[in-house]
Amino acid sequence: MFENQPKGLYALALANTGERFGYYTMLAIFVLFLQANFGWGEGLAGTVYATFLMLVYFLPIVGGAVADRIGYGRCVTIGILVMFLGYLLLAIPAGAGSAAIVIMATALLMISIGTSLFKGNLQVMVGKLYDDPQYTSQRDAGFSIFYMAINIGALFAPTAATKLHAWAMNSLGASESTAYHYAFGVACLSLIVSIAIYYGFRWTFAKVDNTAKKKEAVEEKVVETKHEETPEDKADTHSRLVALFLVFAVVIFFWMAFHQNGLTLTYFARDFTQTTATGITGMLFDVTNLLAVIVAVYALFALFQSKTSTGKTIAGVIILACAAFLGYKYNLSAHETVNVEVPLFQQFNPCFVVMLTPVSMALFGWLASKGKEPSAPRKIGFGMLVAGIGYVIMIIASIGLKYSSSYPADDPQRVSTLWLVSTYLVLTFAELLLSPMGISFVSKVAPQKYQGVMMGCWFGATAVGNFLVQIPAYLWNNVPLTAVWGVLVALCLASFLFIFSVMKKLEKVC
């Protein structure tokens, strides 16, 4: 899994991990903050949430165009600084008046602009590492590792958010709404770590850190060897761009469905899911237990893949240590009731991403050895189908449930937490099929002169999907719960059918 990967991959991935930790810490509680601080309803809070997500993923189009002019490395640095100032503003407890709304809006805009300069360009740099013939065959595996690193940051974010919120309320006596600002402030610290990693290990990816000076040198060289574009070149470029925009059209609806995790799925966790858990179910809401399972999974792979007896022995010891730790934790919590905090549900998606990435890579590696690995477009299509199955689970969980105005914690209609956990598991399978493969597809198919812009357009499609995230929020309380999820199932199924109808065009350029 980690063999024959460029060194720069790990530095860029870890730099992204720090930034994503701060981002997801903020996002885990954002909608809850909007309702607690401003008293907004589900629809308005959903609109603000969706608009912010749209900007976060739309502005990288501009960020990509800027990077094509001044260089990727410079954009990444500027982006981190702007994001830092945005999170700093968001951490200010400004109350609930007009001034607070202006400060929040300014902070969100700065975070969006900073992300536009940082996120997409960092991923372009990862893609350029694999332009080296030595690493070309490892491109998909490399992006899977990069994607896994993102989710390591996201895994700990919900716990950080809930712990900081609780600490501010209990130790500092802050009100519920004010306490959220302390959780937002942790994002500033995570960005300091991110930039330290980026500059500390810059030497490992210096050849793709396309600063303005390097870019000028490259452009001069290109001018010397420039040749007139042939009709065949133009046709190839056209085919590639058409294929990319067909994929962009599909992923819009995936992100609309997927990013319900911070909106309607959070509303469902708050209003319809049991607030306590015991035994193994209760253990799921302790991130240290999830981490132990993740370590055990990787050690299990190492046990079978290690080429030395020493490596196998170390892997075996780690597996036994994880099993002992989990057994110890189970004995402690067997008769203990765990309070289930709503933001903690958002730890399951990154947990499953990190846990299942080696499984996914092993499966597709085995299929590749048999000559049966699906193409990237087929993986994207199957991802849409799997996402639809995730919301079928929510339909089943919601049968017979009715909206309530008080949502008491002991409401008998509250369902098991395992319904949401199962949904997150299935959505993670969909994400692993679609997101890293989509990024890899863009980096591989995009014409050389449009690489920055096309990666930006990937985020632009994601932005449109994120803006549409608000639609189910407006359906909330207005149509039956089963209908809310049914809309998402229908959109995922339609996208699945569409992408397979144009599969020949997509696979032609792979």
Phi and psi in degrees as a GROMACS rama.xvg file:
@    title "Ramachandran Plot"
@    xaxis  label "Phi"
@    yaxis  label "Psi"
@TYPE xy
-100.33  4.76244  PHE-2
-79.8505  149.062  GLU-3
54.3767  43.293  ASN-4
-110.062  141.231  GLN-5
-64.7022  143.933  PRO-6
-59.7007  -35.098  LYS-7
-61.2566  -24.0054  GLY-8
-57.7153  -44.7251  LEU-9
-71.0886  -36.4842  TYR-10
-66.2692  -45.8299  ALA-11
-66.4899  -38.4729  LEU-12
-64.9527  -43.2825  ALA-13
-69.7117  -34.6151  LEU-14
-62.0086  -39.0225  ALA-15
-70.743  -32.3382  ASN-16
-60.3025  -44.987  THR-17
-61.9495  -44.3197  GLY-18
-65.6178  -41.633  GLU-19
-68.295  -31.1655  ARG-20
-59.4988  -47.06  PHE-21
-64.4368  -42.4186  GLY-22
-62.2837  -47.0316  TYR-23
-76.8989  -23.7371  TYR-24
-62.2401  -44.797  THR-25
-66.1953  -43.6829  MET-26
-70.3526  -28.6471  LEU-27
-61.0704  -26.6804  ALA-28
-121.413  5.18332  ILE-29
-62.3808  -49.6  PHE-30
-65.164  -39.3822  VAL-31
-63.5958  -38.1126  LEU-32
-63.1379  -45.0238  PHE-33
-59.015  -41.6737  LEU-34
-75.472  -38.5857  GLN-35
-72.3908  -37.9517  ALA-36
-84.0688  -42.1395  ASN-37
-106.819  -9.33947  PHE-38
70.6407  25.2972  GLY-39
-77.2749  152.726  TRP-40
-78.9114  175.428  GLY-41
-60.1327  -40.0777  GLU-42
-66.5184  -49.612  GLY-43
-65.5561  -43.6486  LEU-44
-60.4933  -38.1737  ALA-45
-65.1865  -37.0894  GLY-46
-65.5102  -44.3553  THR-47
-63.5551  -45.0972  VAL-48
-59.0149  -48.0841  TYR-49
-67.6986  -38.4942  ALA-50
-65.2116  -41.0545  THR-51
-62.277  -46.4823  PHE-52
-61.9377  -38.7388  LEU-53
-59.7505  -46.8784  MET-54
-64.2461  -40.2566  LEU-55
-57.8845  -36.1476  VAL-56
-102.126  -14.4946  TYR-57
-86.12  -42.0203  PHE-58
-64.0192  -21.7474  LEU-59
-58.8263  -17.9825  PRO-60
-60.5302  -45.9919  ILE-61
-67.3658  -42.2468  VAL-62
-60.0017  -37.8225  GLY-63
-66.5731  -41.1383  GLY-64
-65.0325  -39.4483  ALA-65
-64.4697  -42.8114  VAL-66
-64.454  -35.0892  ALA-67
-62.5727  -18.2665  ASP-68
-99.0303  -46.1325  ARG-69
-107.617  -6.44757  ILE-70
106.1  147.271  GLY-71
-70.1349  -44.3318  TYR-72
-60.674  -42.6438  GLY-73
-64.7379  -39.3409  ARG-74
-64.0243  -40.9968  CYS-75
-59.8114  -44.9331  VAL-76
-63.7264  -48.3333  THR-77
-61.3027  -40.268  ILE-78
-60.4427  -42.8283  GLY-79
-64.3473  -40.6482  ILE-80
-64.4478  -42.3983  LEU-81
-67.1149  -40.9262  VAL-82
-61.6308  -41.7197  MET-83
-57.0377  -45.7337  PHE-84
-65.3207  -35.7888  LEU-85
-64.6911  -47.2765  GLY-86
-64.8948  -33.8912  TYR-87
-62.818  -42.3555  LEU-88
-63.665  -41.3466  LEU-89
-66.166  -25.4871  LEU-90
-78.1676  -6.64712  ALA-91
-80.1853  120.623  ILE-92
-77.2612  89.9069  PRO-93
-97.1339  6.29147  ALA-94
88.9826  -153.782  GLY-95
-126.442  10.4833  ALA-96
-84.6407  -169.403  GLY-97
-61.6458  -39.7616  SER-98
-61.1491  -39.1571  ALA-99
-64.1975  -38.9946  ALA-100
-66.0309  -40.9734  ILE-101
-63.7477  -44.479  VAL-102
-62.3914  -43.7396  ILE-103
-63.173  -45.0997  MET-104
-61.8661  -41.1184  ALA-105
-63.4031  -42.9806  THR-106
-61.761  -45.468  ALA-107
-63.7686  -38.6977  LEU-108
-65.1318  -41.4563  LEU-109
-66.1559  -40.7856  MET-110
-61.9956  -41.0929  ILE-111
-64.1588  -45.4599  SER-112
-64.1438  -45.1103  ILE-113
-60.6411  -42.5088  GLY-114
-62.7811  -37.4873  THR-115
-62.6072  -31.5416  SER-116
-85.2187  -24.0447  LEU-117
-94.8512  -57.91  PHE-118
-64.0097  -57.2934  LYS-119
-63.8373  -40.6147  GLY-120
-70.022  -32.2877  ASN-121
-63.5416  -39.1524  LEU-122
-72.5894  -32.4426  GLN-123
-61.9334  -41.6209  VAL-124
-61.8632  -38.972  MET-125
-61.4956  -45.9037  VAL-126
-59.8208  -38.2176  GLY-127
-69.0203  -23.2116  LYS-128
-59.9031  -30.1633  LEU-129
-93.7719  6.12968  TYR-130
-73.744  -19.7416  ASP-131
-67.233  122.87  ASP-132
-52.4673  -26.9806  PRO-133
-63.9925  -27.6503  GLN-134
-117.115  1.18724  TYR-135
-54.5505  -42.3685  THR-136
-69.7001  -12.8438  SER-137
-98.9615  11.2907  GLN-138
-58.8101  -52.3057  ARG-139
-61.9359  -41.8939  ASP-140
-63.8204  -39.3204  ALA-141
-63.3567  -42.2596  GLY-142
-70.2811  -29.1714  PHE-143
-66.2057  -41.7125  SER-144
-64.239  -43.4981  ILE-145
-60.3254  -42.772  PHE-146
-67.022  -36.5087  TYR-147
-63.2934  -40.2006  MET-148
-63.7975  -37.8056  ALA-149
-55.5506  -43.9761  ILE-150
-78.0687  -17.1678  ASN-151
-63.6262  -42.188  ILE-152
-63.3516  -42.5061  GLY-153
-68.8799  -27.105  ALA-154
-60.1085  -42.0641  LEU-155
-89.0478  -9.50072  PHE-156
-62.1133  -48.8616  ALA-157
-60.1169  -39.2295  PRO-158
-65.3423  -42.2329  THR-159
-60.526  -42.1379  ALA-160
-64.1595  -47.2892  ALA-161
-69.2943  -38.4319  THR-162
-66.7122  -43.84  LYS-163
-66.405  -38.6058  LEU-164
-63.3752  -46.0856  HIS-165
-65.0857  -39.7099  ALA-166
-62.8487  -43.2094  TRP-167
-64.1605  -36.4714  ALA-168
-74.7109  -43.4638  MET-169
-83.267  -40.4711  ASN-170
-90.1553  -35.0465  SER-171
-102.512  -8.13728  LEU-172
68.8793  23.6492  GLY-173
-73.6697  151.941  ALA-174
-70.6535  166.915  SER-175
-58.1504  -44.7859  GLU-176
-69.163  -39.6435  SER-177
-67.9593  -34.6575  THR-178
-62.0633  -27.8669  ALA-179
-61.2561  -29.9538  TYR-180
-65.4194  -30.8061  HIS-181
-66.0259  -36.6033  TYR-182
-67.1462  -37.4981  ALA-183
-63.2002  -35.0375  PHE-184
-64.1701  -24.6183  GLY-185
-65.3174  -23.3666  VAL-186
-61.8206  -34.0025  ALA-187
-60.5315  -43.2462  CYS-188
-65.3126  -39.4723  LEU-189
-65.7014  -32.5759  SER-190
-70.6931  -32.0904  LEU-191
-62.7257  -42.8966  ILE-192
-62.3562  -42.3005  VAL-193
-60.9828  -48.39  SER-194
-68.9734  -30.9463  ILE-195
-65.1546  -42.2049  ALA-196
-65.5447  -42.7664  ILE-197
-59.3691  -47.196  TYR-198
-82.5185  -29.2393  TYR-199
-66.6861  -29.8098  GLY-200
-120.591  25.8127  PHE-201
-61.6065  -28.1075  ARG-202
-61.4532  -23.348  TRP-203
-76.9879  -17.4531  THR-204
-131.167  24.8946  PHE-205
-58.9378  -31.7032  ALA-206
-71.1641  -17.9516  LYS-207
-109.586  1.35872  VAL-208
-81.2464  83.7792  ASP-209
-80.5282  75.3853  ASN-210
-70.143  169.88  THR-211
-58.2496  -41.9493  ALA-212
-63.4728  -44.9961  LYS-213
-64.6068  -37.7455  LYS-214
-63.5702  -39.7196  LYS-215
-62.5238  -40.3468  GLU-216
-63.9185  -41.2271  ALA-217
-65.0008  -42.7357  VAL-218
-63.6795  -38.4027  GLU-219
-62.3862  -39.8076  GLU-220
-67.4355  -38.7062  LYS-221
-63.9905  -39.77  VAL-222
-60.4086  -40.5231  VAL-223
-63.8146  -34.9806  GLU-224
-106.577  11.1627  THR-225
-65.2546  135.883  LYS-226
-126.98  156.393  HIS-227
-68.1254  136.029  GLU-228
-71.7249  127.391  GLU-229
-84.5858  164.096  THR-230
-57.4371  -34.1917  PRO-231
-66.4905  -39.367  GLU-232
-62.3078  -43.9063  ASP-233
-64.0285  -41.1387  LYS-234
-64.8532  -40.3213  ALA-235
-64.2339  -43.7143  ASP-236
-60.4312  -43.0647  THR-237
-61.3138  -44.7233  HIS-238
-62.498  -39.8447  SER-239
-66.3594  -43.1551  ARG-240
-66.3678  -40.0678  LEU-241
-61.4568  -45.6035  VAL-242
-60.3162  -43.0936  ALA-243
-62.254  -44.597  LEU-244
-72.3538  -25.8518  PHE-245
-65.4251  -41.6615  LEU-246
-66.5037  -41.401  VAL-247
-57.7782  -39.1191  PHE-248
-63.1213  -34.3638  ALA-249
-75.537  -43.4979  VAL-250
-68.0972  -17.1694  VAL-251
-52.7424  -47.2911  ILE-252
-79.2161  -23.6422  PHE-253
-65.1315  -47.8934  PHE-254
-69.7507  -29.1015  TRP-255
-60.2577  -41.178  MET-256
-76.8708  -44.4006  ALA-257
-65.9233  -42.5167  PHE-258
-81.9971  17.0849  HIS-259
-70.272  -9.55145  GLN-260
-58.7143  -33.6543  ASN-261
-94.9982  4.39718  GLY-262
-129.666  -96.5308  LEU-263
-66.5811  -32.6707  THR-264
-68.9186  -30.6836  LEU-265
-69.915  -40.0537  THR-266
-61.1646  -40.9559  TYR-267
-64.8  -41.529  PHE-268
-61.8545  -39.1522  ALA-269
-72.6555  -40.1782  ARG-270
-99.4737  -25.9606  ASP-271
-128.314  0.578768  PHE-272
-108.996  144.247  THR-273
-57.0134  141.078  GLN-274
-92.4339  -3.2186  THR-275
-135.791  160.716  THR-276
-151.073  157.778  ALA-277
-133.216  167.726  THR-278
59.4  -140.752  GLY-279
-62.5824  -38.3195  ILE-280
-59.8277  -43.0517  THR-281
-64.3544  -33.4597  GLY-282
-64.538  -24.5686  MET-283
-63.3428  -21.4587  LEU-284
-97.0616  14.5529  PHE-285
-113.011  113.445  ASP-286
-62.3664  -25.0189  VAL-287
-67.653  -33.1382  THR-288
-67.3226  -42.0486  ASN-289
-63.7452  -38.8165  LEU-290
-64.0066  -39.0127  LEU-291
-63.1057  -40.3091  ALA-292
-65.2313  -42.0539  VAL-293
-60.5428  -46.9815  ILE-294
-61.1521  -39.9452  VAL-295
-64.019  -39.7876  ALA-296
-62.5009  -45.4599  VAL-297
-67.1313  -37.4493  TYR-298
-65.5448  -35.1934  ALA-299
-64.6805  -41.1129  LEU-300
-64.1958  -40.7763  PHE-301
-63.9649  -34.5281  ALA-302
-60.5239  -41.4704  LEU-303
-86.3704  -23.5968  PHE-304
-99.5533  -16.5784  GLN-305
-63.2798  140.578  SER-306
-97.1201  -1.26815  LYS-307
-125.359  154.383  THR-308
-67.2415  -32.6331  SER-309
-63.3618  -44.7507  THR-310
-61.7679  -41.9547  GLY-311
-65.5548  -38.2018  LYS-312
-64.9893  -45.268  THR-313
-61.179  -43.1904  ILE-314
-61.9677  -42.1081  ALA-315
-63.0077  -40.6828  GLY-316
-63.5257  -42.2012  VAL-317
-63.1395  -41.3566  ILE-318
-61.6735  -45.1529  ILE-319
-64.1819  -38.7081  LEU-320
-64.8441  -41.7014  ALA-321
-64.5702  -42.0467  CYS-322
-63.2895  -41.5843  ALA-323
-64.0657  -42.2302  ALA-324
-61.1282  -46.4377  PHE-325
-66.5125  -36.6873  LEU-326
-64.2525  -41.8677  GLY-327
-61.7603  -45.1096  TYR-328
-65.2008  -35.1236  LYS-329
-67.037  -41.4407  TYR-330
-62.3819  -34.6393  ASN-331
-70.3657  -35.6681  LEU-332
-106.457  4.50903  SER-333
-55.8824  -38.3116  ALA-334
-114.46  18.5174  HIS-335
-102.733  137.964  GLU-336
-94.3213  125.866  THR-337
-101.342  131.465  VAL-338
-77.6361  128.03  ASN-339
-95.3613  106.93  VAL-340
-80.6706  136.09  GLU-341
-56.0753  -46.3488  VAL-342
-61.3834  -22.1388  PRO-343
-65.7911  -20.7348  LEU-344
-61.3273  -25.5778  PHE-345
-78.5121  -1.14268  GLN-346
-82.6528  -16.062  GLN-347
-72.7266  -38.5391  PHE-348
-61.0098  -53.5233  ASN-349
-63.7253  -33.2125  PRO-350
-60.4655  -46.9026  CYS-351
-68.3185  -33.8308  PHE-352
-61.5327  -50.236  VAL-353
-63.9277  -40.6678  VAL-354
-69.5384  -38.8017  MET-355
-95.0777  -10.9457  LEU-356
-56.7904  -47.1398  THR-357
-65.5317  -31.778  PRO-358
-64.6734  -46.1659  VAL-359
-61.6933  -45.4656  SER-360
-65.7264  -37.9164  MET-361
-66.2644  -41.0021  ALA-362
-63.367  -48.707  LEU-363
-72.0588  -28.547  PHE-364
-65.077  -40.8108  GLY-365
-65.7051  -42.4447  TRP-366
-64.1864  -37.7948  LEU-367
-63.6749  -38.6902  ALA-368
-65.2432  -23.9553  SER-369
-92.8566  -2.73599  LYS-370
73.4604  23.9272  GLY-371
-122.399  13.7126  LYS-372
-67.8186  129.775  GLU-373
-64.3428  150.014  PRO-374
-68.721  164.065  SER-375
-57.3048  -44.0541  ALA-376
-61.0283  -36.0801  PRO-377
-67.727  -38.9971  ARG-378
-61.1364  -40.7055  LYS-379
-62.9893  -43.8561  ILE-380
-61.1931  -45.9208  GLY-381
-64.4062  -32.2286  PHE-382
-60.1076  -39.3258  GLY-383
-64.7653  -40.2097  MET-384
-64.2763  -43.6277  LEU-385
-64.6316  -38.5208  VAL-386
-60.0272  -40.3864  ALA-387
-60.7684  -39.368  GLY-388
-62.2775  -36.0805  ILE-389
-58.131  -39.8584  GLY-390
-82.408  -16.4169  TYR-391
-63.1546  -39.2221  VAL-392
-59.1925  -41.342  ILE-393
-66.5608  -33.6992  MET-394
-61.9723  -45.3986  ILE-395
-63.3742  -42.9374  ILE-396
-64.148  -25.9656  ALA-397
-94.7464  -4.35724  SER-398
-60.3289  125.067  ILE-399
87.0161  -7.55651  GLY-400
-82.4435  141.648  LEU-401
-127.869  147.37  LYS-402
-64.2795  147.216  TYR-403
-132.691  153.406  SER-404
-88.1492  -17.1898  SER-405
-111.006  -28.272  SER-406
50.1992  55.265  TYR-407
-62.8896  148.075  PRO-408
-64.2673  -27.9387  ALA-409
-98.967  18.5311  ASP-410
-58.0517  125.341  ASP-411
-65.9662  -17.3371  PRO-412
-81.4869  -6.83111  GLN-413
-64.197  136.378  ARG-414
-101.889  169.516  VAL-415
-60.5469  145.72  SER-416
-64.1327  -20.6429  THR-417
-67.7569  -21.4106  LEU-418
-62.8114  -47.7878  TRP-419
-68.9804  -39.9091  LEU-420
-59.9217  -41.8652  VAL-421
-63.9273  -40.4972  SER-422
-62.2766  -44.3428  THR-423
-62.7833  -35.2719  TYR-424
-63.1886  -47.2491  LEU-425
-67.0586  -42.0843  VAL-426
-63.0464  -30.2501  LEU-427
-68.6509  -40.6417  THR-428
-56.3345  -44.1015  PHE-429
-62.6271  -42.8198  ALA-430
-62.992  -41.7403  GLU-431
-66.7167  -28.8069  LEU-432
-75.7962  -31.5672  LEU-433
-103.694  -52.8033  LEU-434
-69.228  -57.6307  SER-435
-64.0154  -32.9942  PRO-436
-69.3691  -35.4183  MET-437
-65.2225  -44.3397  GLY-438
-63.353  -42.3103  ILE-439
-62.9281  -41.9091  SER-440
-59.8132  -44.3418  PHE-441
-63.6797  -46.3645  VAL-442
-65.1976  -26.9142  SER-443
-87.468  -37.1944  LYS-444
-92.9132  -29.6119  VAL-445
-58.6528  131.087  ALA-446
-56.9498  146.91  PRO-447
-52.1613  -44.416  GLN-448
-75.9486  -7.98827  LYS-449
-117.532  14.737  TYR-450
-60.3334  -47.3028  GLN-451
-62.3421  -44.6619  GLY-452
-67.4839  -40.0439  VAL-453
-68.2684  -37.0166  MET-454
-65.3014  -36.4198  MET-455
-62.7889  -38.3555  GLY-456
-67.4505  -31.2934  CYS-457
-58.1275  -45.8637  TRP-458
-69.6642  -30.0094  PHE-459
-63.957  -41.8751  GLY-460
-63.5114  -40.4061  ALA-461
-60.9025  -37.442  THR-462
-63.153  -43.9274  ALA-463
-62.0444  -43.4567  VAL-464
-60.8593  -40.1817  GLY-465
-67.4823  -33.7888  ASN-466
-67.4832  -34.016  PHE-467
-75.1751  -10.3678  LEU-468
-54.5242  -31.2232  VAL-469
-68.4842  -19.8173  GLN-470
-57.9187  -51.0641  ILE-471
-60.5041  -28.3009  PRO-472
-65.3659  -34.4452  ALA-473
-77.359  -22.5402  TYR-474
-75.2243  -24.6399  LEU-475
-57.6898  131.557  TRP-476
75.353  -4.17171  ASN-477
-114.018  -23.2304  ASN-478
-133.583  160.724  VAL-479
-56.6683  149.407  PRO-480
-55.4946  -39.5128  LEU-481
-61.7371  -31.4909  THR-482
-72.2406  -35.4583  ALA-483
-57.8774  -49.0711  VAL-484
-72.936  -31.4794  TRP-485
-61.9694  -36.3129  GLY-486
-60.1499  -42.7725  VAL-487
-68.8845  -37.667  LEU-488
-61.84  -44.9548  VAL-489
-62.1749  -41.5669  ALA-490
-67.3564  -40.2284  LEU-491
-65.5557  -41.754  CYS-492
-65.968  -42.4005  LEU-493
-62.3176  -39.1961  ALA-494
-66.4924  -39.0304  SER-495
-60.1537  -46.3151  PHE-496
-66.0169  -37.892  LEU-497
-65.0877  -48.0493  PHE-498
-66.013  -31.4337  ILE-499
-76.8957  -20.0455  PHE-500
-74.7611  -20.7629  SER-501
-116.277  21.9483  VAL-502
-60.5887  -37.1847  MET-503
-60.9318  -40.6652  LYS-504
-65.7985  -36.468  LYS-505
-73.1452  -42.5129  LEU-506
-75.4389  -18.1958  GLU-507
-63.4333  -31.5497  LYS-508
-99.8595  -2.68068  VAL-509
